[in-house]
Amino acid sequence: MSVWDELTGQSEAIEIFRAAAATTASAAGTEDSTSMTHSWLITGPPGSGRSNLAYAFAAALLSPGTPEGDELAERQVRARTHPDLGVLSTERVIISIDEVRSLVATSQFSPSVGRFRVMVIEDADRMPERTSNVLLKALEEPPARTVWILCAPSEADLIPTIRSRVRTVRLRVPNVDDVAELLMRRDGVDLEVARRAARESQSHIGMAHRLATNEGARSRREETLRIALGIESVADAVTAAGRLLAIASDDAKAITVERDSAERENALRSLGIAPGGTIPPALRAQLRGLEEDQKRRATRSLRDGIDRILVDLSSLFRDILLLQLGAPIEPVNEAIRPELDAAARDADPAGTLRILDAITLARTRIDANVAPALSLEAMLISAVRKGSSS
């Protein structure tokens, strides 16, 4: 079994990293298109598998003598417990300067068991400029056996001085068949469920996995589409905005509650406190720190949930627009084709385009920290008013 087996739809990128790992394994050191470099940037749209590819490459580099990776290194990388692996994956909106300083400090150590020390930063686009400059110094003068792997949606999300010091590998959006095949092979779902999840997630691998394996996630998505199709007045729009916010909150809680509970149990166990036992005053500060981290993660999960709703609404009205224009493209939401046909007949393309513009504006406002409830209300009311003439 290879560390590359669970990746899909990125054959060109996989070959670049496999060749680089092979170069280091053979100590060839040749300076060609497949040669190894000390810093990499993996870019691609959400769900394209940036972090999955980063960790597969890390496992290959940390495996002794083979670019395909060995089972022990792969398990340790998957669990983030390998002694030569450093990871920065924030639950906050931004990556703090202290987090980067800590990672840079550990990057200076020599490898303890492997050929390299590998440092992975997920969501490197979340670093403010001041924080990025701390990382820049590490990239300018890295230790000989340290490899940096950054992940971001695009090169433009990083400052120019960092972009000039990394080798960029760009990922594409996997096609529906590739994602469906991965779901069937890895998660054991049947073909119909896998294809529907891949299509409705728009080939977002993580979201496709969720839709294929979580009935609650599928139900919440279906309700979102029904709500949008049922809006006929301003009053409906205001009510719908509140319900969409509640759906996003429910989705965020479904993701975080189970994880929060497991983290608290592990923290109590590591502190030697029995389940249900009294927490000594001296240890309460540590648990408060954990609770603060979980609150920040809940905030980010809610924002991510709202954004998923807006992406789903965009796919809905895109489908309606394509039907209105007679485009020979399979709708994302093929499962509700009769409702799509009815909505396409009841409106005109200009009105649908205005609704899509309103959704884009809502995403921009939420990114700018406008209250999500107000942004959703304004979006839906605007859509009703602009679409009323249709």
TIFIVO-889647 format. One line per 2 residues: number of its first residue (from 1); for each residue x, y, z of C-alpha. Coordinates in pm, 1 decimal, decimal comma, padded with zeros to 6 digits. Example, Ala and Ser with C-alpha at 12.3 -4.5 7.8 and 13.67 -1.06 7.14 Angstrom:
REM residues 2
1> 01230,0:-00450,0:00780,0  01367,0:-00106,0:00714,0
This chain:
REM residues 390
1> 00000,0:00000,0:00000,0  00125,5:00347,3:-00094,8
3> 00076,9:00678,9:00085,5  -00065,5:00811,0:-00243,0
5> -00349,8:00557,2:-00266,0  -00619,1:00769,1:-00096,0
7> -00563,0:01072,4:-00317,5  -00777,9:01130,6:-00621,9
9> -00802,0:01353,3:-00926,3  -00451,7:01501,3:-00894,0
11> -00229,4:01265,4:-01092,9  00005,3:01540,0:-01219,2
13> 00065,4:01683,2:-00872,4  00111,0:01336,9:-00720,8
15> 00380,6:01256,8:-00977,0  00568,3:01577,0:-00890,8
17> 00576,1:01490,0:-00520,6  00643,5:01121,0:-00576,7
19> 00940,0:01210,3:-00799,3  01070,3:01458,2:-00541,7
21> 01045,5:01195,9:-00267,2  01222,1:00944,9:-00494,0
23> 01503,0:01194,2:-00553,7  01562,6:01227,2:-00181,9
25> 01535,9:00853,2:-00126,0  01807,7:00784,4:-00382,6
27> 02014,7:01089,2:-00280,3  02042,1:01180,3:-00645,7
29> 02036,3:01553,6:-00579,5  01997,1:01645,5:-00946,2
31> 01858,5:01988,4:-01025,6  01575,0:01910,3:-01267,2
33> 01196,9:01940,4:-01273,4  01163,2:01655,2:-01024,7
35> 01432,5:01768,3:-00781,5  01365,0:01828,8:-00415,6
37> 01339,7:02175,0:-00265,9  01316,3:02286,7:00094,9
39> 00982,9:02472,6:00066,2  00660,0:02394,2:-00117,8
41> 00324,3:02563,9:-00165,3  00019,0:02355,2:-00256,4
43> -00264,6:02565,9:-00396,9  -00610,6:02470,0:-00511,0
45> -00980,3:02535,0:-00450,7  -01148,1:02420,5:-00127,4
47> -01197,7:02046,4:-00123,0  -00931,7:01974,8:-00385,3
49> -00724,4:01781,7:-00131,2  -00445,4:02027,1:-00046,5
51> -00381,2:01904,5:00307,0  -00429,2:01538,3:00210,5
53> -00155,3:01572,6:-00050,1  00066,1:01763,4:00193,5
55> 00047,6:01484,6:00451,7  00098,8:01213,5:00188,7
57> 00417,0:01391,4:00079,1  00521,7:01430,1:00443,3
59> 00470,6:01056,3:00500,1  00681,8:00976,9:00192,7
61> 00962,1:01204,0:00312,8  00951,8:01058,3:00663,5
63> 00955,1:00697,3:00545,1  01297,7:00531,0:00531,4
65> 01425,2:00481,6:00178,3  01102,0:00463,9:-00026,6
67> 00890,4:00730,1:-00203,2  00580,9:00512,9:-00153,9
69> 00597,9:00543,9:00225,5  00585,8:00274,5:00491,5
71> 00294,5:00180,2:00713,4  00443,2:00301,0:01042,6
73> 00530,3:00648,8:00913,6  00192,0:00679,2:00744,9
75> 00007,1:00592,9:01067,0  00215,9:00840,2:01266,3
77> 00162,0:01118,5:01013,0  -00212,1:01048,8:01001,8
79> -00223,8:01073,1:01382,0  00010,4:01377,7:01376,3
81> 00241,7:01199,2:01622,1  00554,8:01151,3:01414,4
83> 00851,2:01301,7:01605,5  00984,8:01474,0:01292,5
85> 00651,6:01624,4:01185,6  00540,3:01973,7:01282,4
87> 00184,1:02085,0:01207,7  00007,7:02420,2:01229,5
89> -00366,6:02391,4:01173,2  -00559,4:02673,4:01332,2
91> -00920,6:02673,1:01447,2  -00922,6:03051,9:01443,8
93> -00997,1:03298,4:01168,9  -00627,6:03395,4:01158,4
95> -00300,5:03223,9:01247,9  -00131,8:03407,9:01534,1
97> 00228,2:03520,5:01532,6  00300,8:03312,9:01844,2
99> 00184,7:02994,5:01670,4  00421,9:03057,1:01379,5
101> 00710,2:03147,4:01611,1  00663,6:02819,7:01797,6
103> 00661,1:02619,0:01474,0  00968,3:02802,0:01341,1
105> 01153,8:02724,9:01663,7  01085,9:02351,1:01633,9
107> 01186,3:02356,3:01265,6  01545,0:02427,2:01370,7
109> 01586,8:02084,5:01532,8  01758,7:01804,6:01343,4
111> 01549,2:01502,4:01241,8  01533,7:01245,5:01520,5
113> 01437,9:00927,8:01332,3  01386,5:01019,6:00966,5
115> 01568,9:01181,9:00679,0  01387,5:01512,6:00719,0
117> 01201,2:01733,8:00957,9  00873,7:01825,5:00783,3
119> 00669,5:02132,8:00879,2  00313,3:02161,5:00743,1
121> 00101,9:02478,7:00761,3  -00260,8:02430,7:00661,7
123> -00453,3:02743,5:00560,7  -00135,3:02947,6:00521,9
125> -00355,1:03219,9:00372,4  -00476,1:03294,2:00726,2
127> -00141,1:03448,3:00822,4  -00141,9:03830,6:00849,5
129> 00157,1:04008,1:00694,3  00339,7:04049,4:01027,1
131> 00302,4:03678,0:01095,9  00410,2:03591,0:00741,6
133> 00733,3:03783,3:00791,3  00823,1:03554,8:01083,9
135> 00784,5:03255,1:00854,9  00977,2:03431,3:00578,4
137> 01294,0:03436,7:00787,3  01270,3:03059,6:00833,9
139> 01223,3:03004,8:00460,5  01521,8:03224,9:00375,5
141> 01768,2:03028,6:00589,9  01626,3:02681,6:00653,2
143> 01823,9:02399,8:00812,0  01955,4:02153,0:00554,2
145> 01711,0:01877,5:00650,9  01394,5:02080,8:00711,6
147> 01113,6:02083,2:00453,4  00823,1:02329,0:00464,5
149> 00485,9:02247,6:00303,5  00231,3:02531,3:00292,4
151> -00130,5:02501,5:00179,2  -00344,8:02788,9:00050,4
153> -00623,3:02847,5:-00203,1  -00394,2:03048,2:-00433,9
155> -00050,4:03205,6:-00454,5  -00209,3:03550,0:-00429,6
157> -00312,9:03471,1:-00071,3  00051,2:03486,9:00043,2
159> 00290,3:03781,6:00045,6  00518,4:03809,0:-00263,0
161> 00838,6:03743,7:-00068,1  00708,2:03404,7:00048,4
163> 00580,9:03318,1:-00298,9  00929,4:03377,8:-00437,2
165> 01082,4:03124,8:-00195,7  00851,6:02827,7:-00249,6
167> 00787,4:02585,0:-00531,5  00417,3:02599,0:-00615,0
169> 00212,0:02295,0:-00713,0  -00139,3:02378,1:-00830,0
171> -00428,8:02138,8:-00783,4  -00745,3:02127,0:-00991,2
173> -01102,3:02045,7:-00895,2  -01142,8:01666,3:-00913,2
175> -01423,0:01545,4:-01136,6  -01735,9:01381,7:-00998,0
177> -01634,1:01031,7:-01108,4  -01295,8:01056,6:-00932,9
179> -01453,0:01169,8:-00604,9  -01728,3:00905,4:-00626,3
181> -01470,4:00632,4:-00686,3  -01274,1:00747,9:-00380,5
183> -01588,2:00742,2:-00162,3  -01673,2:00390,6:-00274,3
185> -01319,0:00263,2:-00222,6  -01240,6:00439,4:00104,4
187> -01579,9:00472,1:00275,1  -01766,6:00172,7:00132,7
189> -02070,5:00367,5:00007,5  -02264,0:00248,3:-00295,9
191> -02233,1:00405,5:-00639,9  -02558,2:00604,2:-00638,8
193> -02493,5:00764,0:-00298,8  -02129,7:00832,1:-00388,2
195> -02213,2:01001,1:-00718,7  -02486,8:01215,3:-00564,6
197> -02260,2:01323,4:-00277,7  -01975,1:01403,3:-00517,4
199> -02204,8:01604,1:-00744,2  -02383,9:01797,7:-00468,1
201> -02055,4:01879,4:-00292,5  -01925,3:02006,6:-00628,5
203> -01630,5:01767,1:-00595,3  -01530,8:01900,6:-00251,8
205> -01374,1:01582,6:-00110,5  -01437,1:01655,8:00257,6
207> -01794,9:01768,4:00203,2  -01862,8:01473,7:-00027,6
209> -01750,1:01237,1:00248,5  -01986,2:01410,8:00491,9
211> -02286,1:01398,6:00261,1  -02221,1:01034,2:00175,4
213> -02183,7:00915,4:00534,5  -02397,6:01153,8:00742,6
215> -02776,9:01147,9:00708,1  -02812,0:01466,3:00914,6
217> -02586,2:01661,7:00678,3  -02790,1:01544,8:00378,4
219> -03118,5:01641,3:00549,3  -02992,2:01989,0:00638,9
221> -02879,7:02050,5:00282,1  -03214,6:01938,7:00140,2
223> -03398,8:02168,5:00380,8  -03179,8:02461,3:00275,1
225> -03279,7:02416,1:-00088,5  -03649,1:02375,1:-00004,4
227> -03645,8:02694,2:00200,1  -03488,9:02893,6:-00083,7
229> -03737,2:02762,4:-00339,8  -04031,7:02844,4:-00114,5
231> -03965,0:03218,4:-00062,6  -04237,3:03435,4:-00216,2
233> -04248,0:03748,1:00000,9  -04036,0:03969,9:00223,7
235> -04191,1:03804,6:00529,6  -04089,2:03465,4:00392,6
237> -03736,9:03597,8:00335,9  -03696,8:03718,8:00694,7
239> -03826,4:03388,8:00833,7  -03603,7:03192,7:00594,9
241> -03294,4:03387,3:00702,2  -03351,2:03287,6:01063,2
243> -03404,0:02925,0:00970,0  -03092,5:02914,7:00750,1
245> -02888,1:03054,3:01037,3  -03030,8:02782,7:01264,9
247> -02941,4:02514,9:01008,0  -02584,1:02646,9:00992,4
249> -02569,0:02641,6:01372,8  -02698,5:02283,3:01385,9
251> -02443,1:02178,0:01125,4  -02160,7:02343,8:01318,3
253> -02268,6:02178,6:01643,5  -02283,0:01838,6:01476,0
255> -01919,3:01881,3:01374,4  -01785,9:02023,7:01701,0
257> -01983,4:01868,4:01988,5  -01849,2:01515,6:01955,5
259> -01494,7:01641,3:01907,1  -01520,5:01879,7:02202,9
261> -01640,0:01600,7:02431,7  -01356,1:01369,4:02328,7
263> -01100,4:01647,0:02379,3  -01228,8:01721,6:02728,7
265> -01222,4:01353,4:02826,1  -00865,6:01319,5:02699,5
267> -00760,3:01634,8:02883,1  -00911,0:01513,3:03212,0
269> -00747,4:01173,6:03167,0  -00407,1:01330,3:03100,3
271> -00446,6:01539,4:03418,0  -00531,8:01229,4:03621,6
273> -00893,1:01329,2:03689,5  -01156,2:01053,3:03688,9
275> -01480,3:01108,8:03489,6  -01717,0:01313,4:03704,0
277> -01440,0:01392,3:03952,0  -01373,4:01732,7:04107,0
279> -01124,8:01948,3:03918,7  -00856,5:02091,2:04151,4
281> -00832,3:02472,8:04139,4  -00472,2:02454,2:04018,2
283> -00580,7:02268,9:03702,3  -00887,3:02475,4:03614,0
285> -00685,2:02727,2:03412,1  -00574,6:02452,6:03173,0
287> -00932,2:02343,7:03112,8  -01039,7:02705,2:03066,6
289> -00778,1:02735,4:02793,2  -00923,7:02428,0:02621,8
291> -01274,9:02571,0:02650,4  -01163,6:02899,5:02494,6
293> -01008,1:02711,5:02201,4  -01331,7:02517,2:02156,6
295> -01536,8:02838,1:02157,0  -01312,9:02983,0:01885,3
297> -01350,3:02663,5:01685,1  -01729,6:02681,0:01724,6
299> -01727,2:03036,8:01588,6  -01526,2:02932,1:01286,4
301> -01745,1:02623,8:01233,4  -02055,4:02845,0:01232,0
303> -01902,7:03074,4:00971,6  -01802,0:02772,4:00764,2
305> -02156,4:02637,6:00795,7  -02304,7:02965,3:00672,4
307> -02063,4:02967,3:00381,6  -02162,7:02611,3:00290,3
309> -02526,6:02721,7:00280,9  -02439,4:03009,6:00047,7
311> -02240,8:02774,6:-00176,8  -02540,3:02538,0:-00190,2
313> -02773,2:02827,2:-00275,7  -02534,0:02935,8:-00550,3
315> -02545,0:02584,6:-00695,6  -02925,2:02588,1:-00680,2
317> -02969,8:02912,6:-00873,2  -02686,7:02821,8:-01110,6
319> -02882,7:02507,4:-01197,7  -03196,7:02715,0:-01253,8
321> -03005,1:02956,4:-01478,0  -02857,6:02672,0:-01684,8
323> -03205,3:02525,3:-01737,3  -03340,5:02865,6:-01839,2
325> -03061,6:02901,5:-02094,9  -03095,3:02545,2:-02219,5
327> -02732,8:02458,6:-02141,2  -02652,2:02086,1:-02192,2
329> -02494,1:02047,8:-01847,7  -02605,0:01809,7:-01574,4
331> -02743,0:02009,2:-01277,8  -02561,2:01985,7:-00945,8
333> -02896,7:01926,1:-00775,9  -03029,4:01665,8:-01020,2
335> -03210,0:01490,0:-00731,2  -03468,1:01773,8:-00723,8
337> -03500,0:01814,2:-01100,6  -03881,5:01867,5:-01101,0
339> -03846,3:02159,1:-00855,9  -03564,1:02305,2:-01065,3
341> -03776,2:02286,5:-01381,6  -04067,6:02459,1:-01205,6
343> -03843,9:02737,2:-01070,4  -03687,0:02788,0:-01414,0
345> -04032,3:02832,5:-01571,1  -04145,4:03079,0:-01303,9
347> -03855,8:03324,9:-01349,8  -03633,7:03469,9:-01621,2
349> -03252,5:03449,0:-01655,3  -03201,6:03814,9:-01561,5
351> -03384,8:03767,6:-01231,7  -03185,6:03451,8:-01153,5
353> -02859,6:03634,5:-01223,8  -02960,8:03907,7:-00980,6
355> -03021,3:03645,5:-00711,6  -02676,0:03498,0:-00775,6
357> -02529,7:03848,6:-00740,6  -02711,4:03888,8:-00407,8
359> -02560,6:03560,6:-00281,2  -02210,7:03672,6:-00383,5
361> -02262,9:04005,0:-00205,2  -02375,0:03822,6:00110,7
363> -02055,3:03615,5:00112,1  -01849,6:03933,0:00070,9
365> -02030,5:04102,0:00359,4  -01985,8:03805,1:00592,9
367> -01614,5:03790,9:00506,4  -01602,6:04158,3:00607,0
369> -01754,4:04067,3:00948,9  -02104,8:04194,7:00882,7
371> -02346,6:04007,7:01112,7  -02446,8:03683,8:00934,2
373> -02815,4:03723,5:01026,2  -02829,7:04072,0:00870,6
375> -02638,4:03955,9:00562,5  -02873,5:03662,4:00505,0
377> -03183,2:03878,3:00553,9  -03054,3:04143,6:00313,9
379> -02965,6:03876,1:00057,4  -03305,1:03706,3:00064,1
381> -03508,3:04028,5:00076,0  -03302,3:04167,6:-00210,8
383> -03362,4:03849,6:-00408,6  -03739,6:03872,2:-00352,3
385> -03758,5:04237,8:-00456,1  -03533,2:04201,5:-00758,7
387> -03701,4:03882,9:-00868,1  -04057,9:04005,1:-00811,4
389> -04087,9:04149,4:-01162,2  -04018,9:03800,9:-01301,4
